[in-house]
Amino acid sequence: MFSRSGLTITGVLLFKPVRSSFRAAQLNRLCDVSRPVTVHLLSRWSSPPPLPGVTGIRQYSTNRQMPKKGKTVKGPQSGGGGGAEPEAPGPVARDKSGGVSITVHAKPGSKHSGITEVSAEAVGVAIAAPPTDGEANAELIRYLAEVLDLKKSHISLDKGSRSRDKLIRVDSSLSPEEVLRRLRQAAG
């Protein structure tokens, strides 16, 4: 953009190999200024021809790629020092705040509520309630409170209120091992 304010004019020029005969006189005629001109070049070619009367040239490359970020690994590294081994991933684990979390795969609309399976990924729970208006979530909490022999107020739905994969939080003095034992016992 050119202005006639009388100060330094900054322009953007695209140089192509065919149009390399552009001169500073033509630039001055366009700008009609007597001050020095700084030209910003946006060029894919090696270097444009020198322009008389131009005090500064800045070149910007348009074909450079951004550097890639390296992946960082968090947590303890295996194969070395002491420390406790991390627990094997499972459906029941202790969370950061000290409570116990249970990963549940819900199957609403069943005839009877019950635990169908306890796998390494999740606890499968059949729920005798339709998946509408939160009825299945309320029945799931009621049934888990019965299985774990706890009050309903100690069990809450942490994630997955509208999904079949849910995260249930248990706020009690039960250990994850005891919760898993009770769930396996109810599964038969």
RAUR-V486344 format. One record per backbone hydrogen bond with DSSP energy under -0.5 kcal/mol. CO is the residue of the C=O (numbers start at 1). NH is the residue of the N-H. If there is no record, write none. Layout:
co-><CO & CO>
nh-><NH & NH>
This chain:
co-><9 & 9 & 11 & 11 & 13 & 13 & 17 & 19 & 23 & 24 & 25 & 26 & 27 & 28 & 36 & 37 & 37 & 37 & 38 & 39 & 39 & 40 & 41 & 41 & 50 & 51 & 53 & 53 & 56 & 58 & 60 & 72 & 91 & 93 & 95 & 99 & 100 & 101 & 102 & 102 & 103 & 104 & 104 & 105 & 107 & 114 & 114 & 117 & 119 & 122 & 122 & 123 & 124 & 124 & 125 & 126 & 127 & 127 & 127 & 129 & 130 & 130 & 132 & 134 & 135 & 136 & 137 & 138 & 139 & 140 & 141 & 142 & 143 & 144 & 145 & 145 & 151 & 152 & 154 & 156 & 156 & 159 & 160 & 164 & 164 & 166 & 166 & 167 & 167 & 168 & 169 & 169 & 170 & 170 & 175 & 176 & 177 & 178 & 179 & 180 & 181 & 182 & 183 & 184>
nh-><11 & 38 & 13 & 40 & 15 & 42 & 20 & 22 & 27 & 28 & 29 & 30 & 31 & 32 & 9 & 39 & 55 & 56 & 11 & 41 & 58 & 13 & 43 & 60 & 52 & 54 & 37 & 55 & 39 & 41 & 43 & 74 & 103 & 101 & 98 & 95 & 170 & 93 & 104 & 168 & 123 & 106 & 166 & 125 & 127 & 116 & 126 & 124 & 91 & 119 & 124 & 105 & 116 & 117 & 107 & 114 & 109 & 110 & 129 & 109 & 132 & 136 & 135 & 138 & 139 & 140 & 141 & 142 & 143 & 144 & 145 & 146 & 147 & 148 & 149 & 150 & 154 & 155 & 171 & 158 & 169 & 167 & 163 & 106 & 166 & 104 & 168 & 158 & 159 & 102 & 156 & 171 & 100 & 172 & 179 & 180 & 181 & 182 & 183 & 184 & 185 & 186 & 187 & 188>
